[in-house]
Amino acid sequence: MKMVVRRVCVFCGSLEGRDSRYLRLGTDLGRLLAEAGLQVVYGGGGVGIMGAVADSAVAAGGHVTGVIPSFLAERERYHPDVAKLIETRDMHERRMAMYDNADAFVSLPGGIGTLEETVEVLSWITLDLHTKPVILVDSAYWSPFLALLEHMDDHGFSHCSLKDCVDVVDEPQEAVAHLSAGTS
């Protein structure tokens, strides 16, 4: 069965990171998603990689939905140009709104929040709660995480192969090509 992907949730850092490549990945991903006619759902802020994703998607004419808890409004600065902004009470409500508004997930480099979001959607796959695609962009950045997933598999702490729950690519173009093709 082929899954049609229309809305892509992007998990990524609210900081830029130390390598300028991370910001480029966010800028490229936002633009490419918009050019492919895919809607972007993201954390709602206007800072860091998160802001770069939204800026480039909006500039390319894309539809962007931001989801941000009210307590982060000042820290992560609401993005003023998104088509839709959903304000939530807390982080749990934010993640649920992002999940409910997405057909697929793409994780760019980021911090502990990005990791938490990524782990949660992977956990839900193992619990048979969804079959939405999960793609990690930048295999070098994600390699320690992938090693941990393999370690968990090797030690018998997963119901299915955790590494089989994600696709890993190096560049945003590969992620968008995968999403545009759908999944079988």
C-alpha distance (Angstrom), angle and dihedral (degrees) to the residues before:
residue distance angle dihedral
M1 . . .
K2 3.77 . .
M3 3.81 117.9 .
V4 3.78 116.4 -143.9
V5 3.78 111.9 -140.4
R6 3.80 116.9 -156.1
R7 3.83 103.5 147.2
V8 3.79 122.5 45.2
C9 3.78 122.4 -165.0
V10 3.80 112.1 -147.7
F11 3.79 119.0 -155.9
C12 3.81 113.4 -164.8
G13 3.77 146.1 134.2
S14 3.79 126.1 -62.8
L15 3.81 84.0 -150.0
E16 3.80 126.5 63.4
G17 3.80 96.6 -126.6
R18 3.78 125.0 -139.2
D19 3.80 97.4 -78.8
S20 3.82 116.5 71.6
R21 3.80 87.4 -146.8
Y22 3.82 89.5 75.9
L23 3.79 92.8 60.1
R24 3.81 89.6 47.0
L25 3.81 90.1 53.2
G26 3.81 89.6 54.3
T27 3.79 93.7 46.2
D28 3.79 92.4 47.8
L29 3.80 94.0 45.7
G30 3.81 94.5 51.4
R31 3.79 92.6 48.3
L32 3.80 94.4 45.0
L33 3.80 93.6 48.2
A34 3.81 90.4 51.6
E35 3.81 92.5 46.2
A36 3.81 89.2 51.5
G37 3.81 90.2 53.0
L38 3.80 92.5 -112.6
Q39 3.80 117.9 141.1
V40 3.79 118.0 -127.4
V41 3.79 123.5 -133.7
Y42 3.80 114.5 -174.3
G43 3.80 145.1 148.1
G44 3.82 95.4 -69.8
G45 3.79 99.3 -123.0
G46 3.77 129.9 125.2
V47 3.81 97.2 -144.1
G48 3.80 137.5 85.9
I49 3.77 122.9 -6.1
M50 3.79 87.4 -28.2
G51 3.80 91.0 62.1
A52 3.81 91.5 45.5
V53 3.81 91.3 55.1
A54 3.80 91.7 51.0
D55 3.82 95.3 41.7
S56 3.79 93.6 53.1
A57 3.81 95.0 42.2
V58 3.81 91.5 50.4
A59 3.83 91.5 45.6
A60 3.81 89.2 52.8
G61 3.81 91.0 52.7
G62 3.78 96.6 -102.9
H63 3.77 129.3 151.2
V64 3.80 110.1 -113.1
T65 3.79 127.7 -171.0
G66 3.78 116.7 -166.6
V67 3.79 122.3 -160.1
I68 3.79 116.3 -165.1
P69 3.79 135.6 160.3
S70 3.79 113.0 -122.4
F71 3.81 92.5 -121.1
L72 3.84 90.0 62.3
A73 3.80 95.3 48.4
E74 3.80 94.4 100.7
R75 3.80 97.5 36.5
E76 3.81 96.8 47.7
R77 3.83 95.9 27.7
Y78 3.80 114.1 -132.6
H79 3.77 109.3 -99.4
P80 3.82 104.4 -115.0
D81 3.81 97.9 -154.5
V82 3.80 104.6 51.6
A83 3.80 116.8 120.1
K84 3.79 92.4 -130.4
L85 3.79 131.9 17.3
I86 3.79 120.6 -165.3
E87 3.78 114.4 -165.0
T88 3.78 115.5 -157.7
R89 3.79 134.3 -170.0
D90 3.79 97.2 -125.5
M91 3.80 146.7 -6.1
H92 3.80 94.5 -87.0
E93 3.79 91.6 54.5
R94 3.82 88.7 46.2
R95 3.81 92.8 54.7
M96 3.80 92.0 46.8
A97 3.81 91.9 50.1
M98 3.81 90.6 48.6
Y99 3.81 90.7 48.7
D100 3.82 93.3 46.6
N101 3.81 91.3 50.9
A102 3.82 96.5 48.6
D103 3.79 138.6 79.3
A104 3.82 93.6 -171.3
F105 3.80 141.1 10.8
V106 3.79 130.9 -131.6
S107 3.80 120.3 -172.3
L108 3.78 120.2 -158.3
P109 3.81 123.9 -175.6
G110 3.77 113.3 -62.0
G111 3.76 144.7 130.8
I112 3.76 137.1 -86.1
G113 3.82 93.0 -53.7
T114 3.80 91.4 54.7
L115 3.78 89.4 47.6
E116 3.81 91.3 49.6
E117 3.81 92.3 51.0
T118 3.79 92.0 47.6
V119 3.80 94.2 47.0
E120 3.79 91.5 49.1
V121 3.82 95.2 55.2
L122 3.82 89.8 44.6
S123 3.80 90.3 50.5
W124 3.80 89.9 52.4
I125 3.81 89.8 54.6
T126 3.80 90.5 55.2
L127 3.81 89.3 50.0
D128 3.84 90.7 51.5
L129 3.81 91.3 -116.9
H130 3.80 94.0 129.1
T131 3.79 144.5 -2.1
K132 3.80 98.3 -153.5
P133 3.82 114.9 140.8
V134 3.80 118.5 -100.0
I135 3.80 117.4 -161.2
L136 3.79 127.5 -175.0
V137 3.81 114.9 -155.4
D138 3.82 118.2 -150.6
S139 3.79 110.0 33.9
A140 3.81 92.1 -158.8
Y141 3.81 91.8 57.3
W142 3.81 93.9 44.7
S143 3.84 97.0 42.2
P144 3.87 95.1 100.0
F145 3.81 89.4 51.2
L146 3.79 91.7 48.0
A147 3.81 89.4 49.9
L148 3.81 88.8 53.4
L149 3.82 91.5 50.9
E150 3.80 89.5 50.8
H151 3.81 90.0 47.5
M152 3.82 90.3 53.6
D153 3.82 90.4 48.6
D154 3.82 91.8 47.8
H155 3.80 91.5 51.8
G156 3.79 94.7 49.0
F157 3.79 99.4 -109.0
S158 3.79 99.3 128.0
H159 3.80 134.3 70.2
C160 3.78 90.5 -143.6
S161 3.78 135.9 10.2
L162 3.79 104.6 -68.0
K163 3.80 92.1 -159.7
D164 3.82 88.3 57.2
C165 3.82 89.5 58.9
V166 3.81 92.9 69.2
D167 3.75 138.7 50.6
V168 3.79 115.9 -142.5
V169 3.80 122.5 -154.1
D170 3.77 134.4 168.4
E171 3.80 101.0 -139.3
P172 3.80 136.8 36.1
Q173 3.83 91.3 -120.5
E174 3.81 88.8 65.3
A175 3.80 92.1 50.2
V176 3.81 93.0 49.2
A177 3.81 91.9 46.6
H178 3.80 89.4 52.6
L179 3.81 92.6 48.1
S180 3.80 94.1 44.9
A181 3.79 90.3 52.6
G182 3.80 91.2 51.6
T183 3.75 122.7 -143.3
S184 3.73 132.9 -84.6
